[in-house]
């Protein structure tokens, strides 16, 4: 099995959860390969990079075993991209505190930019509104892309599992729960916690079983 860890907004290929997942699989599940691509680029580029990566992995697996077992693990904004990709190609995905409305939540960068700049500087679609910790330079074009690619449904709900923390301080867990449960996906809500899923390492045995179940579905 191949796992592609899709990091969130202010993260990169060396995210804590991605590294924990990779180390755990190396020690306890050598049959699982974890890939951690850096996705600090425009959303259109992220989607194309992930689709290309999955296609390459699946083609390689098909040649070797006659089957393809690639699963996405998406955190926060990575959960949004995982759902988008799953909708497009029927790929299993486990979502951790997923973002469901980046076209709304990321609008804060546009609002901050407007309040800090003269109106004469606000017309360019390519101006930088915010630079993430990983180096993604967010522009108005990126925000428009999210507005044009809103999540309105889950095409393959049996291929989606969601882990939510009620204590998520950045995203509305109830909103995510309502969306994915309403679409028929499996949703597990855990009390307390935080957006970063600080106890992720402790939950890895359960996470691996959930991933294997998604592949079997």
Order of alpha helices (4+ residues) and beta strands (2+ residues): beta-alpha-beta-alpha-beta-alpha-beta-alpha-alpha-beta-beta-alpha-beta-alpha-beta-alpha
